[in-house]
């Protein structure tokens, strides 16, 4: 059984809706991006391994190719762990540029 989280199944498949397929797969908001972070921070410590977070985001590039930019930004960070607040600031900057 697939686990559902904020509009997406954790195995990478999106929820099927009656909405236009292109718009439902190409639109990500801060809630979606933070759910990626939360899934990488399984213990809810407020810290996530940067590699786990990047891999989670990369798994959704097929639904939104623009996520490749965010993944590349994460790849360029010289750290192993990313604080939740720092990611939220980075994600908001990426969304609203």
Secondary structure as UniProt FT lines:
FT   STRAND          4..5
FT   TURN            6..7
FT   STRAND          8..9
FT   TURN            10..11
FT   HELIX           21..26
FT   HELIX           30..40
FT   TURN            42..43
FT   STRAND          47..49
FT   HELIX           50..58
FT   TURN            59..63
FT   TURN            65..66
FT   HELIX           67..75
FT   STRAND          81..83
FT   HELIX           84..95
//
